Structure formats: structure tokens, C-alpha cells
């Protein structure tokens, strides 16, 4: 699990090479903390809720290691 501290809140997520029981949305360009990326939102196949995103492409060479990784937001997964 990786975590980042943002002023007064804690954001946690899980990084996976593969995820099950999810479906992916449409590709979109998204400006994130680490730069511009092409991502798809991932949805729970059971309830349809967004549970995270998958990196499809990174615009900066230093961020290429993220391509193909699934990010599952902890707060979306836990009751």
C-alpha cells in the first residue's frame, strides 16, 4: 500500500498489476499530482461504483513505471 499525506487528510490506495471484478471506463487525459496521464476509471462489477483508476499512458518518462497499474482507492473499498 502506498500513501500520500495531503494537508489535514490522509489518502491511501493500493497498487496492483491486475484487478478482478472490475470493469474499465473510457480513456481520458487527467492532470494528476505527478503530471499528465491517460487513465481509465475502474468500476466494481457488483455495484457499479468507481473504485479507482488504471494508468494507460504517462506523458513524462519518469512516470512510465505506472503504465498498466491499477490504483484502488482504500476509502472506496472499505465500509
N, CA, C and O atoms as CSV, one atom per row, in Angstrom:
chain,resi,resn,atom,element,x,y,z
A,1,UNK,N,N,0.847,-1.169,0.000
A,1,UNK,CA,C,0.000,0.000,0.000
A,1,UNK,C,C,0.893,1.232,0.000
A,1,UNK,O,O,1.898,1.274,0.710
A,2,UNK,N,N,0.537,2.218,-0.780
A,2,UNK,CA,C,1.227,3.480,-0.816
A,2,UNK,C,C,0.293,4.550,-0.269
A,2,UNK,O,O,-0.923,4.459,-0.439
A,3,UNK,N,N,0.845,5.548,0.378
A,3,UNK,CA,C,0.007,6.622,0.919
A,3,UNK,C,C,0.688,7.953,0.691
A,3,UNK,O,O,1.914,8.036,0.630
A,4,UNK,N,N,-0.104,8.976,0.567
A,4,UNK,CA,C,0.401,10.335,0.424
A,4,UNK,C,C,-0.340,11.206,1.429
A,4,UNK,O,O,-1.548,11.057,1.613
A,5,UNK,N,N,0.363,12.090,2.062
A,5,UNK,CA,C,-0.267,12.989,3.012
A,5,UNK,C,C,-0.591,14.306,2.322
A,5,UNK,O,O,0.287,14.958,1.757
A,6,UNK,N,N,-1.837,14.680,2.375
A,6,UNK,CA,C,-2.319,15.942,1.829
A,6,UNK,C,C,-2.757,16.756,3.045
A,6,UNK,O,O,-3.255,16.176,4.010
A,7,UNK,N,N,-2.591,18.069,3.032
A,7,UNK,CA,C,-2.914,18.855,4.229
A,7,UNK,C,C,-4.206,18.418,4.918
A,7,UNK,O,O,-5.293,18.506,4.347
A,8,UNK,N,N,-4.066,17.956,6.130
A,8,UNK,CA,C,-5.124,17.571,7.060
A,8,UNK,C,C,-5.947,16.339,6.666
A,8,UNK,O,O,-6.910,16.010,7.359
A,9,UNK,N,N,-5.600,15.654,5.583
A,9,UNK,CA,C,-6.295,14.403,5.261
A,9,UNK,C,C,-5.267,13.355,4.846
A,9,UNK,O,O,-4.172,13.693,4.398
A,10,UNK,N,N,-5.620,12.108,4.996
A,10,UNK,CA,C,-4.758,11.020,4.570
A,10,UNK,C,C,-5.446,10.279,3.443
A,10,UNK,O,O,-6.563,9.790,3.609
A,11,UNK,N,N,-4.783,10.193,2.289
A,11,UNK,CA,C,-5.322,9.496,1.135
A,11,UNK,C,C,-4.518,8.214,0.972
A,11,UNK,O,O,-3.294,8.268,0.849
A,12,UNK,N,N,-5.175,7.080,0.969
A,12,UNK,CA,C,-4.483,5.801,0.831
A,12,UNK,C,C,-5.041,5.045,-0.357
A,12,UNK,O,O,-6.224,5.146,-0.683
A,13,UNK,N,N,-4.172,4.293,-0.993
A,13,UNK,CA,C,-4.603,3.468,-2.103
A,13,UNK,C,C,-3.728,2.240,-2.184
A,13,UNK,O,O,-2.654,2.178,-1.586
A,14,UNK,N,N,-4.212,1.249,-2.945
A,14,UNK,CA,C,-3.498,0.011,-3.184
A,14,UNK,C,C,-3.103,-0.019,-4.649
A,14,UNK,O,O,-3.906,0.329,-5.516
A,15,UNK,N,N,-1.881,-0.429,-4.934
A,15,UNK,CA,C,-1.385,-0.507,-6.312
A,15,UNK,C,C,-1.303,-1.980,-6.708
A,15,UNK,O,O,-0.710,-2.787,-5.992
A,16,UNK,N,N,-1.901,-2.327,-7.852
A,16,UNK,CA,C,-1.913,-3.708,-8.329
A,16,UNK,C,C,-1.527,-3.765,-9.795
A,16,UNK,O,O,-1.757,-2.824,-10.554
A,17,UNK,N,N,-0.930,-4.896,-10.181
A,17,UNK,CA,C,-0.655,-5.142,-11.595
A,17,UNK,C,C,-1.894,-5.648,-12.310
A,17,UNK,O,O,-2.004,-5.529,-13.531
A,18,UNK,N,N,-2.829,-6.214,-11.554
A,18,UNK,CA,C,-4.044,-6.762,-12.142
A,18,UNK,C,C,-5.155,-6.672,-11.097
A,18,UNK,O,O,-4.886,-6.737,-9.897
A,19,UNK,N,N,-6.368,-6.527,-11.536
A,19,UNK,CA,C,-7.523,-6.487,-10.634
A,19,UNK,C,C,-8.639,-7.333,-11.210
A,19,UNK,O,O,-8.790,-7.433,-12.428
A,20,UNK,N,N,-9.418,-7.941,-10.332
A,20,UNK,CA,C,-10.548,-8.761,-10.758
A,20,UNK,C,C,-11.842,-8.097,-10.301
A,20,UNK,O,O,-11.844,-7.242,-9.414
A,21,UNK,N,N,-12.918,-8.502,-10.916
A,21,UNK,CA,C,-14.254,-7.995,-10.586
A,21,UNK,C,C,-14.383,-6.491,-10.790
A,21,UNK,O,O,-15.122,-5.813,-10.076
A,22,UNK,N,N,-13.648,-5.981,-11.782
A,22,UNK,CA,C,-13.780,-4.575,-12.152
A,22,UNK,C,C,-13.978,-4.473,-13.658
A,22,UNK,O,O,-13.569,-5.352,-14.416
A,23,UNK,N,N,-14.607,-3.392,-14.069
A,23,UNK,CA,C,-14.719,-3.062,-15.489
A,23,UNK,C,C,-14.136,-1.666,-15.662
A,23,UNK,O,O,-14.126,-0.869,-14.724
A,24,UNK,N,N,-13.652,-1.375,-16.860
A,24,UNK,CA,C,-12.988,-0.097,-17.084
A,24,UNK,C,C,-13.868,0.843,-17.899
A,24,UNK,O,O,-14.691,0.410,-18.706
A,25,UNK,N,N,-13.675,2.133,-17.672
A,25,UNK,CA,C,-14.408,3.164,-18.391
A,25,UNK,C,C,-13.628,3.637,-19.614
A,25,UNK,O,O,-12.746,2.941,-20.116
A,26,UNK,N,N,-13.969,4.820,-20.075
A,26,UNK,CA,C,-13.343,5.421,-21.247
A,26,UNK,C,C,-12.003,6.055,-20.892
A,26,UNK,O,O,-11.824,6.557,-19.783
A,27,UNK,N,N,-11.066,6.032,-21.831
A,27,UNK,CA,C,-9.778,6.698,-21.631
A,27,UNK,C,C,-9.984,8.206,-21.576
A,27,UNK,O,O,-10.791,8.767,-22.318
A,28,UNK,N,N,-9.235,8.853,-20.676
A,28,UNK,CA,C,-9.265,10.312,-20.606
A,28,UNK,C,C,-7.915,10.826,-20.126
A,28,UNK,O,O,-7.185,10.131,-19.420
A,29,UNK,N,N,-7.603,12.031,-20.512
A,29,UNK,CA,C,-6.395,12.701,-20.054
A,29,UNK,C,C,-6.708,13.331,-18.706
A,29,UNK,O,O,-7.718,14.017,-18.553
A,30,UNK,N,N,-5.833,13.093,-17.725
A,30,UNK,CA,C,-6.083,13.631,-16.394
A,30,UNK,C,C,-4.780,14.207,-15.842
A,30,UNK,O,O,-3.746,13.538,-15.834
A,31,UNK,N,N,-4.846,15.457,-15.383
A,31,UNK,CA,C,-3.689,16.089,-14.758
A,31,UNK,C,C,-3.676,15.683,-13.289
A,31,UNK,O,O,-4.551,16.080,-12.520
A,32,UNK,N,N,-2.671,14.884,-12.904
A,32,UNK,CA,C,-2.590,14.361,-11.551
A,32,UNK,C,C,-1.408,15.017,-10.837
A,32,UNK,O,O,-0.686,15.810,-11.441
A,33,UNK,N,N,-1.207,14.697,-9.575
A,33,UNK,CA,C,-0.121,15.291,-8.803
A,33,UNK,C,C,1.236,15.079,-9.457
A,33,UNK,O,O,2.132,15.911,-9.313
A,34,UNK,N,N,1.396,13.969,-10.176
A,34,UNK,CA,C,2.680,13.651,-10.795
A,34,UNK,C,C,2.733,13.987,-12.273
A,34,UNK,O,O,3.652,13.553,-12.967
A,35,UNK,N,N,1.778,14.743,-12.766
A,35,UNK,CA,C,1.781,15.163,-14.172
A,35,UNK,C,C,0.580,14.635,-14.939
A,35,UNK,O,O,-0.357,14.087,-14.360
A,36,UNK,N,N,0.628,14.812,-16.247
A,36,UNK,CA,C,-0.471,14.406,-17.122
A,36,UNK,C,C,-0.370,12.908,-17.426
A,36,UNK,O,O,0.699,12.396,-17.758
A,37,UNK,N,N,-1.514,12.217,-17.302
A,37,UNK,CA,C,-1.582,10.789,-17.575
A,37,UNK,C,C,-2.858,10.485,-18.357
A,37,UNK,O,O,-3.844,11.215,-18.261
A,38,UNK,N,N,-2.827,9.410,-19.125
A,38,UNK,CA,C,-4.038,8.863,-19.730
A,38,UNK,C,C,-4.500,7.752,-18.798
A,38,UNK,O,O,-3.747,6.819,-18.519
A,39,UNK,N,N,-5.732,7.849,-18.317
A,39,UNK,CA,C,-6.253,6.891,-17.339
A,39,UNK,C,C,-7.652,6.438,-17.744
A,39,UNK,O,O,-8.322,7.064,-18.565
A,40,UNK,N,N,-8.064,5.335,-17.143
A,40,UNK,CA,C,-9.461,4.890,-17.228
A,40,UNK,C,C,-9.936,4.655,-15.805
A,40,UNK,O,O,-9.205,4.084,-14.996
A,41,UNK,N,N,-11.141,5.086,-15.490
A,41,UNK,CA,C,-11.720,4.775,-14.183
A,41,UNK,C,C,-12.056,3.295,-14.172
A,41,UNK,O,O,-12.392,2.720,-15.207
A,42,UNK,N,N,-11.966,2.670,-12.988
A,42,UNK,CA,C,-12.369,1.275,-12.851
A,42,UNK,C,C,-13.550,1.209,-11.896
A,42,UNK,O,O,-13.606,1.914,-10.888
A,43,UNK,N,N,-14.491,0.342,-12.244
A,43,UNK,CA,C,-15.760,0.225,-11.547
A,43,UNK,C,C,-15.955,-1.183,-11.000
A,43,UNK,O,O,-15.529,-2.152,-11.629
A,44,UNK,N,N,-16.584,-1.308,-9.855
A,44,UNK,CA,C,-16.962,-2.594,-9.282
A,44,UNK,C,C,-18.022,-3.235,-10.185
A,44,UNK,O,O,-18.999,-2.583,-10.554
A,45,UNK,N,N,-17.829,-4.513,-10.541
A,45,UNK,CA,C,-18.824,-5.171,-11.387
A,45,UNK,C,C,-20.110,-5.472,-10.620
A,45,UNK,O,O,-21.162,-5.655,-11.233
A,46,UNK,N,N,-20.041,-5.525,-9.289
A,46,UNK,CA,C,-21.224,-5.817,-8.479
A,46,UNK,C,C,-22.152,-4.634,-8.319
A,46,UNK,O,O,-23.358,-4.743,-8.540
A,47,UNK,N,N,-21.574,-3.478,-7.927
A,47,UNK,CA,C,-22.427,-2.323,-7.620
A,47,UNK,C,C,-22.260,-1.157,-8.597
A,47,UNK,O,O,-23.066,-0.227,-8.582
A,48,UNK,N,N,-21.233,-1.192,-9.441
A,48,UNK,CA,C,-21.033,-0.134,-10.427
A,48,UNK,C,C,-20.331,1.103,-9.902
A,48,UNK,O,O,-20.168,2.072,-10.645
A,49,UNK,N,N,-19.908,1.101,-8.634
A,49,UNK,CA,C,-19.222,2.255,-8.053
A,49,UNK,C,C,-17.794,2.363,-8.582
A,49,UNK,O,O,-17.144,1.353,-8.854
A,50,UNK,N,N,-17.317,3.595,-8.722
A,50,UNK,CA,C,-15.914,3.805,-9.076
A,50,UNK,C,C,-15.067,3.401,-7.873
A,50,UNK,O,O,-15.299,3.870,-6.759
A,51,UNK,N,N,-14.081,2.528,-8.104
A,51,UNK,CA,C,-13.213,2.083,-7.018
A,51,UNK,C,C,-11.765,2.529,-7.214
A,51,UNK,O,O,-10.922,2.290,-6.350
A,52,UNK,N,N,-11.473,3.171,-8.334
A,52,UNK,CA,C,-10.114,3.645,-8.596
A,52,UNK,C,C,-9.905,3.948,-10.061
A,52,UNK,O,O,-10.837,4.332,-10.768
A,53,UNK,N,N,-8.665,3.772,-10.515
A,53,UNK,CA,C,-8.332,4.027,-11.911
A,53,UNK,C,C,-7.155,3.169,-12.334
A,53,UNK,O,O,-6.458,2.585,-11.504
A,54,UNK,N,N,-6.947,3.103,-13.652
A,54,UNK,CA,C,-5.819,2.374,-14.236
A,54,UNK,C,C,-5.051,3.350,-15.116
A,54,UNK,O,O,-5.639,4.103,-15.893
A,55,UNK,N,N,-3.730,3.327,-14.984
A,55,UNK,CA,C,-2.882,4.159,-15.831
A,55,UNK,C,C,-2.728,3.495,-17.196
A,55,UNK,O,O,-2.235,2.371,-17.283
A,56,UNK,N,N,-3.138,4.170,-18.246
A,56,UNK,CA,C,-2.985,3.680,-19.613
A,56,UNK,C,C,-1.730,4.232,-20.273
A,56,UNK,O,O,-1.103,3.542,-21.077
A,57,UNK,N,N,-1.354,5.463,-19.947
A,57,UNK,CA,C,-0.155,6.094,-20.517
A,57,UNK,C,C,0.310,7.205,-19.596
A,57,UNK,O,O,-0.484,7.812,-18.877
A,58,UNK,N,N,1.611,7.462,-19.627
A,58,UNK,CA,C,2.198,8.562,-18.868
A,58,UNK,C,C,2.912,9.471,-19.862
A,58,UNK,O,O,3.598,8.989,-20.763
A,59,UNK,N,N,2.756,10.761,-19.706
A,59,UNK,CA,C,3.344,11.710,-20.641
A,59,UNK,C,C,4.801,12.009,-20.320
A,59,UNK,O,O,5.549,12.451,-21.193
A,60,UNK,N,N,5.210,11.775,-19.084
A,60,UNK,CA,C,6.596,12.022,-18.683
A,60,UNK,C,C,7.338,10.697,-18.550
A,60,UNK,O,O,6.799,9.724,-18.022
A,61,UNK,N,N,8.568,10.667,-19.029
A,61,UNK,CA,C,9.381,9.449,-18.988
A,61,UNK,C,C,9.526,8.912,-17.567
A,61,UNK,O,O,9.502,7.698,-17.364
A,62,UNK,N,N,9.676,9.790,-16.587
A,62,UNK,CA,C,9.878,9.365,-15.203
A,62,UNK,C,C,8.652,8.675,-14.602
A,62,UNK,O,O,8.752,8.061,-13.539
A,63,UNK,N,N,7.508,8.766,-15.262
A,63,UNK,CA,C,6.271,8.178,-14.742
A,63,UNK,C,C,5.845,6.914,-15.490
A,63,UNK,O,O,4.772,6.376,-15.218
A,64,UNK,N,N,6.659,6.434,-16.417
A,64,UNK,CA,C,6.306,5.269,-17.234
A,64,UNK,C,C,6.081,3.998,-16.415
A,64,UNK,O,O,5.355,3.104,-16.849
A,65,UNK,N,N,6.686,3.912,-15.256
A,65,UNK,CA,C,6.531,2.706,-14.426
A,65,UNK,C,C,5.084,2.500,-13.980
A,65,UNK,O,O,4.731,1.401,-13.552
A,66,UNK,N,N,4.246,3.521,-14.069
A,66,UNK,CA,C,2.851,3.418,-13.635
A,66,UNK,C,C,1.945,2.798,-14.691
A,66,UNK,O,O,0.858,2.318,-14.368
A,67,UNK,N,N,2.373,2.802,-15.937
A,67,UNK,CA,C,1.526,2.332,-17.034
A,67,UNK,C,C,1.133,0.868,-16.818
A,67,UNK,O,O,1.982,0.007,-16.587
A,68,UNK,N,N,-0.165,0.613,-16.899
A,68,UNK,CA,C,-0.707,-0.731,-16.700
A,68,UNK,C,C,-1.078,-1.049,-15.263
A,68,UNK,O,O,-1.644,-2.109,-14.997
A,69,UNK,N,N,-0.773,-0.156,-14.330
A,69,UNK,CA,C,-1.067,-0.391,-12.914
A,69,UNK,C,C,-2.492,0.050,-12.576
A,69,UNK,O,O,-3.002,1.034,-13.112
A,70,UNK,N,N,-3.115,-0.703,-11.675
A,70,UNK,CA,C,-4.437,-0.383,-11.152
A,70,UNK,C,C,-4.272,0.279,-9.795
A,70,UNK,O,O,-3.504,-0.197,-8.959
A,71,UNK,N,N,-4.981,1.366,-9.573
A,71,UNK,CA,C,-4.974,2.067,-8.293
A,71,UNK,C,C,-6.379,1.910,-7.694
A,71,UNK,O,O,-7.363,2.407,-8.242
A,72,UNK,N,N,-6.445,1.213,-6.569
A,72,UNK,CA,C,-7.727,1.025,-5.879
A,72,UNK,C,C,-7.744,1.929,-4.661
A,72,UNK,O,O,-6.902,1.797,-3.772
A,73,UNK,N,N,-8.693,2.841,-4.618
A,73,UNK,CA,C,-8.784,3.780,-3.510
A,73,UNK,C,C,-9.352,3.080,-2.283
A,73,UNK,O,O,-10.452,2.527,-2.311
A,74,UNK,N,N,-8.581,3.120,-1.215
A,74,UNK,CA,C,-8.945,2.403,0.012
A,74,UNK,C,C,-10.320,2.815,0.530
A,74,UNK,O,O,-11.117,1.955,0.905
A,75,UNK,N,N,-10.609,4.111,0.558
A,75,UNK,CA,C,-11.878,4.576,1.128
A,75,UNK,C,C,-13.068,4.107,0.291
A,75,UNK,O,O,-14.188,4.053,0.799
A,76,UNK,N,N,-12.848,3.765,-0.983
A,76,UNK,CA,C,-13.932,3.256,-1.816
A,76,UNK,C,C,-14.197,1.772,-1.552
A,76,UNK,O,O,-15.286,1.272,-1.835
A,77,UNK,N,N,-13.196,1.070,-1.006
A,77,UNK,CA,C,-13.308,-0.371,-0.817
A,77,UNK,C,C,-13.790,-0.767,0.560
A,77,UNK,O,O,-14.417,-1.814,0.718
A,78,UNK,N,N,-13.510,0.051,1.559
A,78,UNK,CA,C,-13.851,-0.294,2.930
A,78,UNK,C,C,-15.170,0.353,3.337
A,78,UNK,O,O,-15.433,1.504,2.988
A,79,UNK,N,N,-16.017,-0.399,4.089
A,79,UNK,CA,C,-17.319,0.155,4.510
A,79,UNK,C,C,-17.179,1.242,5.541
A,79,UNK,O,O,-18.181,1.800,5.989
